[in-house]
Amino acid sequence: MNAWVAAGVAFVTMAVTMAAGMAIGSRLSNSRYEDGSVKNLRTSVAIIATMSSLLLGLMVNSARYNFSDAYSDVQKYAAVLQITDLNLLSFGAPACPLRGDLQAYARQLVAETWTTGENEASSSAQVSALTALLRFDAGVRNLKSETADQQDVRGTLLALSRQLVEYRWKVTGVARTTTPAGFIFVVICWFALIFLYSGVFAPRNALVLTGHALGMIGISAAIFLVMEMGQPFTGPIKVSPAPVERLLARMQAEPCPTVAPQR
């Protein structure tokens, strides 16, 4: 579910139920203001308000941790890519084609992870990125080491290549779970009930209406944040691809060692 849509639905639902409560209240007799009626409903409203606030708070906290984990994963993955590239440079000229494969994978990784659009484009990017990564992994396995130093570097590259494959799913967000739509639906329904009760007993003046409208905006904003941070690679609030992009620029600027001409 889109975060903007969820926030809009939440606001409209609360506003409609508030208006419905005020319409119902205007048709009831003044006996609704008696202490017994108010105290009776106050208990139910307090229970619903407590549960809905608790659930919304847990959802915001969970989404925040999900966003923080995504940010950390991108930083770590960029570091692994950089260490891999430095080891390729250390290996020498035979690893030059693999640097091209690694750069191609990094470009495809950005296109796959920070996609703006369609499912078809996203699927195509996923296939291209996986193909580039598997080609790089196969190339590392086929490297021929001629010296002891190259043999040590090759072992390091094999471990790094496995690490790139292993953590790819975390970085691209494929392995992440978004906030269940059922949770959002339940929270919206609970807050709608609160505003329905409030509408029945609310005085009809601008101050009360403004206060309730600000409350609806605040709740809708919290739901928006939950949905947005639950999808850390899309939307206006997302993890930046800057670490991988800076690494790409450095890799492209770093010359690859050339093979000495044969005599």
N, C-alpha and C positions, 0 to 999 in steps of 0.2 A: 504494500500500500504506500502511495506517495505521501510524504510528510506534510506537504501543503494541504492535500486533500483531507488527511486525518485531522489536522488542526482546524480546517474550515468546517468539517462535519461536526467536530466537538463544539465549536463556538455556536454554530447554527442550532444544534440540538439543545444546548443549554439555554439559548435565547428563546427558542420556541417553547420549551417546557416552562421557563420563567413567565412568559406571556400567558401560557395556558393556566398556570397557577394563579396569576393575577385575575384572569377572566373568571376562573372558578370562585376565587375569593370575593369578587364583586357581587356574585349572586348568592352568597351565603349570608346568613343573618349575623348580627354582631355577637352572637353567642360563641362564635369561633375564637373570640379573643379571651374567653374565660380561662381562668388558671388551669382548669382540668384539661381542656383541649390543648393548650400550649404545652403543658408539661408532658402530656401523653405523646405528642408528636416530637417533642424535643429529644426524647430518648432515642427514638428511631433515627432521627436525623443525625444525632451525635454518633451513633454506631456506624451509619453509612459513611459519614464524613471521616471518621477515624480510619475505617478500612480502605476507603478510596485514597486518602492521603498517604497511608502507609504503602499501598500497592504502587501508587504513582512515584513515591520516593524511591522504592526499591527498583522500579524500572529505570528511573533517571540514573541511579547509582550503577546499575548493571550496564547501561548504555555508555556511561562515562568510562568504565573499565574496559569495555570493548573497544572504544575509540583510542584509549591510551595504549592498549595492547597492539592495535593496528599501527599506531605511530612508532612504537618500539620495534615492531617487526620490520617496518620499512627501513629504519635506521640500521638494524642488524643486517638485513639482506644487502643493503648498499655496501656495508663494510665487507661482507663476504665476497661480493662482486669485485670490489677493489683489490682485496687480497688475492683473488684468483687472477686478476689481470697482472698484478705485480709478479706473481709466480710464472705466468706465461712469458713476461718480459725476461725474467731470470733464466728461463729455460733456453732462450735463444731463438734463432731464426726459424727452426722447424715448427715452433709454436705460433708463428705469425698468422697463418690461416685461422687458427683457433681464436685469436684475438678478434678477428672479423666476425666469427660465429658468436662470440660472447657479446660483442657490440650489437649485433643483430638481435640477439635475445633480449638485451636490455631495452632496445627500442620497442620491441614487441611487448615486453613486460609493461611498459608505460601505456602503450595503446590498449592492452588487455585490461589493465587494472583501473586506470583512470578514464574509462570510456564514458562518453556523454550520451550514448544513444541506444540504438536499436539492439534487440536481442541477436539479430543475425550478424551485425557487425561485431558484437561482443564474442559470439561463438567463433567467428572467423579469426578474430585476434587471438583467442585461446588456442586454436589449432596451430596458428603460425608460431606463437610463442613456445608451445610445447615441442613443435617440430624443431625449432632453432635450438632449444635446450637439449633435446635428445641428440641432435647432430653434434653439438659441442661435446656432450658426454662420450659419444662414440669416438670423436676425434681424440679426446684425452686418452682413451683406452688404447688407441692405435699409435700413440706417440712412441717413437723409438729413442731410447736413452743410450748415448754413446759414452758418457762419463759417469762417475759416481755421483757427482753433483746433480747431473740431469736425472739420474735415477731417483735421488731423494726428492727433487722437485716434482717429478712425475707422480710419486706416491702422495705428495701433498695435494697435487692437482686432482688426483682421483678422489681423495677425501672431500675436497672442496666441491667437486662436481656432484658427488652424492648429496652433499649438504644443500646445494642449490636445488636439486630435484626434490629433496625431502621437504624443504620449507617453502617451496613455490606456492603450494596451495594456501598456506597461511597468508602470504603476502598479497596474493591476488584476491583474497577475500572469498574464494570459493568455499573454504571450510568454515566460514563464519555463519552464524545463525542470526537472523534479524528478530526483532521483537514480535512475538506472535500476535496476529491481528485480533485474536480472541481476548487478549489482555487489554488491548486498546478499546475494544467494544465494551467490555465490562466496566472499565474506568469511566468511559463516557456515559454509560447508563447510570452509574452510581452518582456522578456529579449532576446529571440531568434530574435525578430524583431530588437531590438537595435543592436545586434551584426551583423545582416544582413546589416543594414545601415552602421555600422562602417566598415565592410569588403569592401564595395563598395569604400569608400574613404580612406581606410587605406594604408599607405606606406608599401611596401614589405620589411621589415627588421626585424632582430631578436629582437630588442628592443620593437617594436610595438607588435609583436606576443607574446613575453613573458609577456608584460603588460596585453594583452587581456586574455591570459591563466590564469594569476593570478586572474583577475577579475572573470572569469568563475569558478575558484576553490572557491573563496569567496562566490559567489552566491549559488553554489551547497552546500557549507558547511552550509549556512544559511537555505536552504531548508531541509538539513539533521537534523539540530537542531530543526526545527519546527516539523518535523515528529516524532523525537525521544521524545521530551518533551511532545508531544501530547499523547504519550503512556507511562506514567510514570512507569509502572511496568514490562516492557519488554525492551530488547535491551541493548546496552552498557551503555546508560545513563538512569538510573532508580533509583527510591526511594529504599533505602536500607531496607531489612527486619530485620536489627539488633535490633531495639527496641522490636519487638515481639519475636525474638529468645533469646534475653537476658532475657526477662520475662519468657519464657518457661524454661530456665535453672534454674532460681530462683524458679519457682513453683515446679520443679521436685526435687530441693535440699531441699525445705522446708518440714519438716515432717508433716503429717496430724495427728491431735489429735486422739488418740485411745479411744475406749470405755472401761471404767473401768470394770474389770471382776466382774461378779455377785457372791454374796456369798450365 
